[in-house]
């Protein structure tokens, strides 16, 4: 009987209930999308490996390190693999076609990143051809590239037109791997620099090293930085996660604002639902008084009100969560250049469910208190 009354009460005023459900749906959808944007911002951090360290110039990432550091780094205890690279900074056809492109040492770099899945024949072809490149699946799909195509990038850091033959298209081991990257041979760029700008040759933007075990990270990083202390190019060695976080921290103000807006949305819909419940209870004050005269206690009446509130917020929340997936897919297609990994995480769904439940419970508090505190005579006086 309780459930039947809850269903009838929830949709007695259909237009008001429908608008409240839609409002809840929009609020949960907005909340989930905003939280997904935050998750996308941290995607690179979450995908970081505990077995990789990144070495850069201690002053700034824009200052290079000598290639000669490579052999010294290899001799440090705890270091298993050493690779290196540069941010290439090229664009395809137009400057608006932005994507991450790096010149790397192919064999050592790909060995450090097993999450980039590349067929053996494509990997071998990439290793053999210095004027070749490998790109992510999403990036290839974006521009319609196929293996064997010649791709011309216009350099910004390394000026000029650079032609590369596409030898492989990698895909991520899981959905946290960025498939929008472009990798080319560091040697090819370096050989050209030796002929054109010799002073810029034999320099790298960063080193990536593989260590034997995550617990050796701090000790190994300290040993590397100590090795190059007081040199012309001192180093800063940090875990890959810390390195990624350093970029995220640059936009911390934006992230804080997004977090704040996501919670403000929930507060606003809480006020809306609470107002709906207060109006509903006020209209049925006489009915609740009759229930009291028939022996139904405050606990039963509280169940009616709480059930009605949870039903409305639950329907709106469920609809909002269902719509989050197509909305996120559409959003990812529109801003995929900025968020290479954009997916709705399980934590986001849990937070959305928790938000819907919280709104339903809190919105019912004041109406329950009013019904519990009103006297029977006063309630009966409102009938008619």
PEDA-V426005 format. One record per residue. N is the residue number from 0. RES is the residue in one letter. PSI is psi in whole degrees, 0 to 359 (999 if undefined). Layout:
# PEDA-V426005
N_RES_PSI + N_RES_PSI
This chain:
# PEDA-V426005
0_X_321 + 1_X_314 + 2_X_320 + 3_X_318 + 4_X_322 + 5_X_315 + 6_X_317 + 7_X_317 + 8_X_322 + 9_X_327 + 10_X_27 + 11_X_317 + 12_X_88 + 13_X_316 + 14_X_314 + 15_X_316 + 16_X_318 + 17_X_316 + 18_X_323 + 19_X_319 + 20_X_315 + 21_X_320 + 22_X_318 + 23_X_320 + 24_X_312 + 25_X_319 + 26_X_314 + 27_X_321 + 28_X_314 + 29_X_317 + 30_X_312 + 31_X_320 + 32_X_319 + 33_X_318 + 34_X_328 + 35_X_323 + 36_X_317 + 37_X_317 + 38_X_322 + 39_X_326 + 40_X_326 + 41_X_9 + 42_X_317 + 43_X_326 + 44_X_314 + 45_X_331 + 46_X_358 + 47_X_149 + 48_X_140 + 49_X_348 + 50_X_10 + 51_X_138 + 52_X_150 + 53_X_132 + 54_X_130 + 55_X_173 + 56_X_136 + 57_X_338 + 58_X_307 + 59_X_159 + 60_X_339 + 61_X_345 + 62_X_134 + 63_X_173 + 64_X_148 + 65_X_145 + 66_X_336 + 67_X_343 + 68_X_337 + 69_X_311 + 70_X_324 + 71_X_322 + 72_X_322 + 73_X_331 + 74_X_353 + 75_X_136 + 76_X_138 + 77_X_343 + 78_X_125 + 79_X_314 + 80_X_142 + 81_X_130 + 82_X_173 + 83_X_169 + 84_X_180 + 85_X_149 + 86_X_120 + 87_X_319 + 88_X_33 + 89_X_163 + 90_X_158 + 91_X_115 + 92_X_300 + 93_X_150 + 94_X_335 + 95_X_344 + 96_X_71 + 97_X_137 + 98_X_159 + 99_X_127 + 100_X_130 + 101_X_141 + 102_X_124 + 103_X_168 + 104_X_105 + 105_X_305 + 106_X_311 + 107_X_324 + 108_X_312 + 109_X_332 + 110_X_333 + 111_X_344 + 112_X_72 + 113_X_347 + 114_X_348 + 115_X_104 + 116_X_118 + 117_X_129 + 118_X_146 + 119_X_320 + 120_X_324 + 121_X_322 + 122_X_316 + 123_X_318 + 124_X_323 + 125_X_318 + 126_X_322 + 127_X_331 + 128_X_109 + 129_X_340 + 130_X_23 + 131_X_175 + 132_X_164 + 133_X_138 + 134_X_162 + 135_X_158 + 136_X_316 + 137_X_322 + 138_X_318 + 139_X_320 + 140_X_323 + 141_X_318 + 142_X_1 + 143_X_29 + 144_X_147 + 145_X_156 + 146_X_131 + 147_X_344 + 148_X_150 + 149_X_125 + 150_X_128 + 151_X_121 + 152_X_142 + 153_X_120 + 154_X_146 + 155_X_311 + 156_X_322 + 157_X_88 + 158_X_152 + 159_X_176 + 160_X_127 + 161_X_123 + 162_X_134 + 163_X_142 + 164_X_126 + 165_X_113 + 166_X_346 + 167_X_151 + 168_X_114 + 169_X_158 + 170_X_154 + 171_X_148 + 172_X_330 + 173_X_180 + 174_X_5 + 175_X_356 + 176_X_134 + 177_X_118 + 178_X_28 + 179_X_28 + 180_X_160 + 181_X_122 + 182_X_135 + 183_X_175 + 184_X_126 + 185_X_322 + 186_X_322 + 187_X_315 + 188_X_319 + 189_X_320 + 190_X_322 + 191_X_320 + 192_X_326 + 193_X_330 + 194_X_327 + 195_X_313 + 196_X_78 + 197_X_327 + 198_X_341 + 199_X_357 + 200_X_162 + 201_X_37 + 202_X_147 + 203_X_156 + 204_X_331 + 205_X_158 + 206_X_143 + 207_X_128 + 208_X_148 + 209_X_134 + 210_X_161 + 211_X_322 + 212_X_148 + 213_X_327 + 214_X_349 + 215_X_358 + 216_X_308 + 217_X_315 + 218_X_317 + 219_X_317 + 220_X_318 + 221_X_320 + 222_X_321 + 223_X_311 + 224_X_327 + 225_X_325 + 226_X_322 + 227_X_15 + 228_X_140 + 229_X_14 + 230_X_175 + 231_X_336 + 232_X_86 + 233_X_154 + 234_X_158 + 235_X_115 + 236_X_130 + 237_X_163 + 238_X_157 + 239_X_325 + 240_X_315 + 241_X_323 + 242_X_315 + 243_X_321 + 244_X_331 + 245_X_329 + 246_X_320 + 247_X_322 + 248_X_337 + 249_X_335 + 250_X_28 + 251_X_325 + 252_X_318 + 253_X_316 + 254_X_320 + 255_X_319 + 256_X_319 + 257_X_317 + 258_X_316 + 259_X_315 + 260_X_321 + 261_X_323 + 262_X_328 + 263_X_322 + 264_X_318 + 265_X_321 + 266_X_319 + 267_X_313 + 268_X_332 + 269_X_316 + 270_X_319 + 271_X_312 + 272_X_319 + 273_X_319 + 274_X_319 + 275_X_316 + 276_X_321 + 277_X_317 + 278_X_317 + 279_X_316 + 280_X_320 + 281_X_319 + 282_X_332 + 283_X_22 + 284_X_318 + 285_X_320 + 286_X_319 + 287_X_327 + 288_X_320 + 289_X_318 + 290_X_318 + 291_X_320 + 292_X_333 + 293_X_359 + 294_X_2 + 295_X_126 + 296_X_179 + 297_X_328 + 298_X_317 + 299_X_315 + 300_X_324 + 301_X_322 + 302_X_321 + 303_X_313 + 304_X_314 + 305_X_319 + 306_X_318 + 307_X_315 + 308_X_316 + 309_X_326 + 310_X_314 + 311_X_312 + 312_X_326 + 313_X_317 + 314_X_314 + 315_X_318 + 316_X_317 + 317_X_317 + 318_X_319 + 319_X_320 + 320_X_318 + 321_X_319 + 322_X_346 + 323_X_322 + 324_X_308 + 325_X_327 + 326_X_318 + 327_X_322 + 328_X_318 + 329_X_317 + 330_X_319 + 331_X_322 + 332_X_328 + 333_X_326 + 334_X_25 + 335_X_335 + 336_X_329 + 337_X_332 + 338_X_85 + 339_X_326 + 340_X_110 + 341_X_100 + 342_X_153 + 343_X_115 + 344_X_159 + 345_X_322 + 346_X_322 + 347_X_318 + 348_X_319 + 349_X_319 + 350_X_322 + 351_X_317 + 352_X_316 + 353_X_321 + 354_X_317 + 355_X_317 + 356_X_317 + 357_X_316 + 358_X_315 + 359_X_320 + 360_X_311 + 361_X_323 + 362_X_338 + 363_X_351 + 364_X_307 + 365_X_314 + 366_X_320 + 367_X_317 + 368_X_319 + 369_X_316 + 370_X_321 + 371_X_330 + 372_X_342 + 373_X_141 + 374_X_152 + 375_X_315 + 376_X_318 + 377_X_320 + 378_X_318 + 379_X_332 + 380_X_345 + 381_X_355 + 382_X_131 + 383_X_999
